[in-house]
Amino acid sequence: MPILCVVVLFQAAVFRQVPEGWGSILIGLLIVAAGIALFLEGLERSVFPVGKSITNKLVKSASLWKLLPFCFAIGFAAVIAEPALISVADQAELVSEGRLDSLVLRLVIALSVGAVMILGALRVFLGWPLHRVLIVGYAAVLALTSVAPPEVSSLAYDSGGVTTNIVTVPLIAAIGIGMAASITGRSRLRDGFGLVALCVMVPMISVQLYGILVYQFGDAESVAAEGAQGSDAWWLDLLAGLGTVIRDVAPVIGVVLFFQFVVLRRRLGNPVQATVGFSMVILGLFGFIVGLEIGLLPMGSRMAEQLIETDQRLLIIGFGVLIGFATTMAEPALMAIAEEAEDVSEKGLRANTLRVLVACGVAGGIGIGVLRILTGGSFALIIASMYLLVLSLVLLAPKELVPIAFDLGGVTTSEITVPLITALGIGLASAIPGRDILIDGFGLIAFASVGPVLAVLGYAVLVRFTTKAEPRSSAPAAPREA
């Protein structure tokens, strides 16, 4: 509904015309809604319970040599076949004229996510405060940004944002929460969340290091763009799409089943429910992607072209802000994590409140990113300033809310948000004279990731200081009441 409202508003009030293919747009949105419903139900039946069960058994067995390989395998398998990452990596190879190799870039990111999953597991085991790890990590990120080639910086920040998707985020969250619940003295809210945050941060470091090496010692090569050839039979295209979804989900399911049957040597508690759940996850994700291709992606690309033709900055920024808010409110991964945070906090955190906060943060971040492209501002300077503000809020915010704030920033750049934001950024950079596609076209995902962190941490700081101020203001009234 939020996405549909944005489309109707701009078509009626700004462009004053009926959008082309409005029927397919509506059908696509309905398919997206049905896919999300199937996907979320499938998560509750399969990914969450199986992931938590494996983690609990591995933790209770006190066997790090089993748990740490499980964490690495889940991180690597989930990222190497991530559709959003494949798209970004292919585009980076093309616009960098072959300096950045698509497969090498994906391997660098997948290996770094696998390694950081091990780091995250050790953090929960050893009780390291997440805010200290994040401060050190982002200090390294900002230091590398100051020396990395400008062509790499925005790509590195975007790469961190696309490593987490609607399949991997719930499973990663389930692993962290399961570990925190199984270890005495750990808080599920403070220690259980945070793995997603680390999976976003570390690829920023590894990609910048890779870019520094490549631009220091590598040579540009010509890379020809290859267009995708579609089949004449629509049902063959659907089967091919379903096969792609199965390929993307299969590594994660394979790792889970391998550790369940081979490492733990246990049967599934409810195999029928788990099978149905995994099938619902695949079908839901497939329907979700089909709906995107039918309705959301053509709509987003066409509206971006219409806005660029108007040459009105406020309209372009307004579209970016509204579409960022609307797509985030419809983000399945955000729904899953927000509901999990509400359950873990025993209703102390409201899922709907978190979703609205995160959506506002994404909207503000995209607005800043679009304004940067329009004005030609420095990406490194603006993003570094925003992360310095984030680190300042980390020191002020309640420490139990820091992990969930960073995790929510990582789940906003998934299959709904990434295609629309990427199309908008590259479209603007291509249409505005003097802009470089690699330097200016990438980066919107980075702003969409840091915006929610600022919003949630800012809200947490506000609540902290207002709740501290209330007892002091009411203290003089206590003797009179007594």
C-alpha positions in Angstrom: 0.0 0.0 0.0 2.7 2.6 0.8 4.4 1.9 -2.6 1.1 2.1 -4.4 0.3 5.4 -2.7 3.6 6.9 -3.8 3.0 5.9 -7.4 -0.6 7.2 -7.4 0.6 10.5 -5.8 3.3 11.2 -8.3 1.4 10.1 -11.4 -1.7 12.1 -10.4 -0.2 15.2 -8.8 3.1 15.5 -10.7 3.0 13.8 -14.1 -0.9 14.0 -14.4 -1.2 10.9 -16.5 -2.1 7.2 -16.1 1.1 5.2 -15.8 1.9 2.8 -18.6 1.0 -0.8 -17.8 -0.9 0.1 -14.6 -2.6 -3.2 -14.7 0.7 -5.1 -14.6 1.9 -2.9 -11.8 -1.1 -3.7 -9.7 -0.8 -7.4 -10.4 2.9 -7.3 -9.6 2.2 -5.6 -6.2 -0.4 -8.3 -5.4 2.1 -11.1 -6.3 4.7 -9.4 -4.1 2.2 -9.3 -1.2 1.4 -13.0 -1.6 5.1 -13.9 -1.9 5.9 -12.0 1.3 3.1 -13.8 3.2 4.3 -17.2 2.0 7.9 -16.3 2.8 7.3 -15.1 6.4 5.1 -18.2 7.2 7.8 -20.4 5.7 10.5 -18.8 8.0 8.4 -19.5 11.1 8.0 -23.1 10.1 11.6 -23.9 9.0 14.4 -21.4 9.1 13.9 -20.0 12.6 13.2 -23.3 14.5 15.8 -25.4 12.6 18.5 -22.6 12.9 17.9 -22.1 16.6 17.8 -25.8 17.2 21.2 -26.4 15.6 22.7 -23.5 17.4 21.4 -24.5 20.7 22.7 -28.1 20.3 26.1 -26.9 19.2 26.4 -24.4 22.1 25.2 -26.9 24.7 27.8 -29.4 23.4 30.4 -26.8 24.1 32.1 -27.7 20.8 33.5 -24.7 19.1 35.1 -26.8 16.4 31.6 -27.6 15.3 29.9 -24.3 15.9 32.5 -22.1 14.2 32.6 -24.0 10.9 28.8 -23.9 10.9 28.9 -20.1 11.2 31.5 -19.8 8.5 29.6 -22.1 6.1 26.3 -20.3 6.6 27.9 -16.9 6.0 29.8 -17.9 2.9 27.0 -20.0 1.3 24.4 -17.3 1.9 26.5 -14.5 0.3 28.2 -16.1 -2.6 24.9 -16.6 -4.5 23.2 -13.5 -3.3 21.3 -12.0 -6.3 21.7 -8.4 -5.2 25.5 -8.9 -4.7 25.8 -10.6 -8.1 24.0 -7.6 -9.8 26.2 -5.0 -8.0 29.4 -7.0 -8.7 28.6 -7.4 -12.4 27.8 -3.7 -12.7 31.1 -2.8 -10.9 33.1 -4.9 -13.3 31.5 -3.3 -16.3 31.8 0.4 -15.2 35.4 -0.1 -13.9 36.5 -1.4 -17.3 37.5 -4.7 -15.9 39.7 -3.5 -13.0 37.3 -5.0 -10.5 36.6 -8.7 -11.3 33.0 -9.7 -10.5 33.8 -13.2 -9.3 36.8 -12.1 -7.2 34.7 -9.3 -5.7 32.0 -11.8 -4.7 34.6 -14.2 -3.2 36.2 -11.4 -1.2 32.9 -10.4 0.2 31.7 -14.0 0.9 34.9 -15.0 2.6 34.8 -11.8 4.8 31.2 -12.6 5.8 32.1 -16.1 6.7 35.1 -14.9 8.7 33.0 -12.3 10.5 30.4 -14.9 11.4 33.2 -16.7 13.3 34.1 -13.4 15.0 30.5 -12.8 15.9 30.1 -16.2 17.5 33.3 -15.7 19.5 32.0 -12.3 20.6 28.8 -13.9 22.1 30.9 -16.7 23.7 33.4 -14.4 25.3 30.9 -11.6 26.1 32.6 -8.8 24.2 30.5 -5.7 24.1 29.3 -5.1 20.5 29.7 -1.3 20.7 33.5 -1.6 21.2 33.9 -4.0 18.3 31.8 -1.6 16.1 33.9 1.5 17.2 37.1 -0.3 16.3 35.7 -1.7 13.0 34.2 1.5 11.7 37.4 3.4 12.7 39.2 1.1 10.3 36.5 1.6 7.7 36.8 5.4 7.8 40.6 5.2 7.8 40.6 3.2 4.6 38.0 5.5 3.1 40.5 8.4 3.4 43.1 6.5 1.3 41.0 4.3 -1.0 40.3 5.3 -4.6 37.0 7.3 -5.0 35.8 4.7 -7.5 36.0 2.0 -4.7 34.6 3.8 -1.6 31.0 4.0 -2.6 31.1 0.5 -4.0 32.5 -0.8 -0.8 29.8 0.7 1.4 27.1 -0.6 -1.0 28.7 -4.1 -0.9 28.3 -4.1 2.9 24.6 -3.3 2.4 23.8 -6.0 -0.1 25.3 -8.9 1.8 22.2 -9.4 3.9 19.0 -10.5 2.3 15.5 -11.8 3.2 16.8 -15.4 3.4 20.1 -14.9 5.3 19.1 -12.2 7.8 16.5 -14.3 9.7 18.9 -17.2 9.9 21.8 -15.1 11.0 19.6 -13.5 13.6 18.4 -17.0 14.7 22.0 -18.1 15.2 22.9 -15.1 17.4 19.7 -15.3 19.5 20.0 -19.0 19.9 23.6 -18.7 21.1 22.7 -15.9 23.6 19.8 -17.9 24.9 21.9 -21.0 25.5 24.8 -19.3 27.4 24.4 -18.4 31.0 24.7 -14.7 31.7 24.0 -13.6 28.1 21.2 -11.2 27.1 19.2 -12.2 24.0 18.7 -8.5 23.2 22.2 -7.2 23.9 24.2 -10.3 22.8 21.8 -12.1 20.5 21.6 -9.3 18.0 24.7 -7.9 16.3 25.7 -10.6 13.8 24.0 -8.8 10.9 25.8 -5.5 11.9 29.2 -7.2 11.7 28.2 -8.8 8.3 27.6 -5.3 7.0 30.7 -3.7 8.4 33.5 -6.2 7.5 32.9 -6.3 3.7 33.4 -2.5 3.7 36.9 -3.1 4.9 37.7 -6.1 2.6 36.4 -4.4 -0.5 38.3 -1.2 0.1 41.5 -3.2 0.6 40.8 -5.2 -2.6 40.2 -1.9 -4.4 43.4 -0.3 -3.2 45.4 -3.3 -4.4 43.6 -3.4 -7.8 43.9 0.3 -8.5 47.5 0.3 -7.3 48.7 -2.7 -9.4 45.9 -3.7 -11.8 45.3 -2.6 -15.4 41.9 -1.9 -16.9 40.6 -4.4 -19.4 37.7 -4.0 -21.8 34.5 -5.7 -20.7 31.7 -6.1 -23.0 28.1 -5.9 -21.7 26.1 -9.0 -22.4 22.4 -8.7 -22.6 20.2 -11.4 -21.1 18.4 -13.5 -23.7 14.8 -14.2 -22.7 12.9 -17.3 -23.9 9.9 -17.0 -26.2 7.9 -19.2 -23.9 6.8 -17.4 -20.8 6.5 -20.7 -18.8 10.2 -21.5 -19.6 11.1 -18.1 -18.2 9.1 -18.9 -15.0 10.8 -22.3 -14.7 14.2 -20.7 -15.2 13.4 -18.1 -12.5 12.3 -20.8 -10.1 15.5 -22.7 -10.7 17.5 -19.5 -10.0 15.6 -19.1 -6.7 16.3 -22.7 -5.7 20.0 -22.2 -6.6 20.2 -19.1 -4.4 18.4 -20.8 -1.4 19.9 -24.3 -1.8 23.4 -23.4 -0.3 21.8 -22.2 2.9 19.4 -25.2 3.2 22.2 -27.5 2.3 24.5 -26.2 5.1 21.6 -26.4 7.6 20.7 -30.0 6.7 24.4 -31.1 6.6 25.0 -29.9 10.1 21.7 -31.4 11.3 22.2 -34.9 9.8 26.0 -35.3 9.5 27.6 -33.2 12.2 24.9 -33.5 14.9 23.6 -36.8 13.6 20.0 -35.9 14.5 16.7 -36.1 12.7 14.5 -33.1 12.2 12.0 -32.7 15.0 9.1 -32.2 12.6 10.3 -33.1 9.1 7.0 -32.5 7.4 6.6 -29.0 8.9 10.2 -28.2 8.0 9.8 -29.5 4.4 6.6 -27.5 4.0 8.3 -24.4 5.5 11.4 -24.6 3.2 9.0 -25.0 0.2 7.1 -22.0 1.3 10.3 -20.0 1.6 11.3 -20.9 -2.0 7.8 -20.3 -3.5 7.3 -17.1 -1.5 10.7 -15.7 -2.7 10.0 -16.8 -6.2 6.6 -15.0 -6.2 8.2 -12.0 -4.6 10.8 -11.7 -7.4 8.2 -12.3 -10.2 6.1 -9.5 -8.7 9.2 -7.2 -8.7 9.9 -7.9 -12.3 6.3 -7.5 -13.4 5.4 -4.4 -11.4 8.0 -2.7 -9.1 11.1 -2.6 -11.3 9.5 -1.3 -14.5 7.6 1.2 -12.4 10.7 2.4 -10.6 12.8 2.8 -13.8 10.0 4.6 -15.7 9.3 7.0 -12.8 13.1 7.8 -12.4 13.2 8.7 -16.1 10.1 10.9 -15.8 11.6 12.7 -12.8 15.0 13.3 -14.5 13.1 14.7 -17.5 11.4 17.3 -15.3 14.8 18.6 -14.1 13.3 19.6 -10.7 15.5 18.8 -7.8 12.9 18.9 -5.1 10.7 16.5 -7.0 13.6 14.0 -7.5 14.6 14.2 -3.9 11.0 13.9 -2.8 10.5 10.8 -4.9 13.7 9.2 -3.4 12.5 10.0 0.1 9.0 8.7 -0.4 10.0 5.6 -2.3 12.6 4.8 0.3 10.0 5.0 3.1 7.5 3.0 1.1 9.8 0.2 0.1 11.2 -0.1 3.6 7.8 -0.5 5.1 7.2 -3.4 2.7 10.6 -5.0 3.4 10.1 -8.7 4.5 13.5 -8.9 6.3 12.7 -5.9 8.4 9.3 -7.3 9.3 10.9 -10.6 10.4 13.7 -8.9 12.5 11.3 -6.3 14.0 8.9 -9.0 15.2 11.8 -11.0 16.6 13.1 -8.0 18.5 9.6 -7.5 19.9 9.5 -11.1 21.1 13.0 -11.0 22.6 12.4 -7.8 24.4 9.1 -9.1 25.8 7.1 -6.3 24.1 9.6 -3.6 25.3 10.3 -2.8 21.7 7.3 -2.5 19.4 7.7 -4.0 15.9 5.6 -1.3 14.2 7.6 1.5 16.0 10.9 0.0 14.8 9.6 -0.3 11.3 8.5 3.3 11.1 11.8 4.5 12.6 13.8 2.5 10.2 11.7 3.6 7.2 12.2 7.3 8.3 15.9 6.7 8.5 16.0 5.1 5.0 14.0 7.9 3.6 16.3 10.5 5.1 19.4 8.7 4.0 18.2 8.3 0.4 17.3 12.0 0.4 20.8 12.9 1.4 22.3 10.5 -1.2 20.1 11.9 -4.0 21.0 15.4 -3.1 24.7 14.4 -3.2 24.4 13.1 -6.7 22.5 16.2 -7.9 25.1 18.6 -6.4 28.2 16.5 -7.0 29.2 16.4 -3.3 32.0 14.2 -2.0 30.7 10.7 -1.1 33.6 10.0 1.3 33.2 13.2 3.2 29.5 12.9 3.6 29.4 9.2 4.5 32.3 9.6 6.9 30.5 12.5 8.7 27.4 10.4 9.1 29.3 7.4 10.5 31.2 9.7 12.9 27.8 10.8 14.1 26.7 7.2 14.5 29.8 6.4 16.6 29.0 9.4 18.8 25.4 8.2 19.4 26.8 4.7 20.2 28.6 6.2 23.2 25.4 7.8 24.4 22.7 5.2 23.6 21.8 2.3 25.9 24.2 -0.4 25.1 21.5 -3.1 24.9 19.9 -1.3 22.0 23.1 -0.8 19.9 23.1 -4.3 18.4 19.5 -4.1 17.2 20.0 -0.6 15.8 22.9 -1.8 13.6 21.1 -5.0 12.6 18.1 -3.0 11.5 20.3 -0.8 9.3 21.6 -4.0 7.6 18.2 -5.5 6.8 16.9 -2.4 4.9 18.8 -3.1 1.7 17.2 -6.3 0.5 15.4 -7.5 -2.6 12.8 -4.7 -2.6 15.0 -1.7 -1.8 18.2 -2.5 -3.7 16.8 -2.7 -7.3 14.8 0.5 -7.0 17.6 2.4 -5.3 20.3 1.2 -7.6 18.2 2.1 -10.7 17.6 5.6 -9.3 21.3 6.2 -8.5 22.7 4.9 -11.8 19.9 6.7 -13.7 20.7 10.0 -12.1 24.5 9.6 -12.6 24.0 8.7 -16.2 21.6 11.6 -17.0 23.5 14.4 -15.2 26.5 15.9 -17.1 29.8 15.6 -15.2 28.8 12.6 -13.0 30.7 9.3 -13.0 28.6 6.2 -12.9 31.1 4.3 -10.7 31.8 7.2 -8.3 28.3 8.8 -8.2 26.0 6.0 -9.3 26.8 3.8 -6.4 26.4 4.9 -2.8 22.6 5.3 -2.3 22.5 1.9 -0.7 25.2 3.1 1.8 23.1 6.1 2.8 20.0 3.8 3.0 22.0 1.6 5.5 23.4 4.3 7.8 20.1 6.4 7.9 18.2 3.8 10.0 21.1 3.3 12.4 21.1 7.0 13.1 17.3 7.0 13.5 17.1 4.1 15.9 20.1 5.2 17.9 18.8 8.8 18.0 15.5 7.5 19.3 17.2 5.4 21.9 19.3 8.3 23.2 16.1 10.5 23.3 14.2 7.9 25.3 17.2 7.4 27.6 17.5 11.0 28.6 13.8 11.7 28.8 13.2 8.8 31.1 16.1 10.0 33.3 14.7 13.5 33.4 11.2 12.4 34.5 12.0 11.2 38.0 14.0 14.3 38.7 11.1 16.5 37.7 8.6 14.6 39.8 10.8 14.2 42.9 9.6 17.3 44.8 6.0 16.0 44.6 6.8 12.8 46.5 6.9 14.3 50.1 3.5 16.1 49.5 1.9 12.9 48.3 3.4 11.1 51.4 
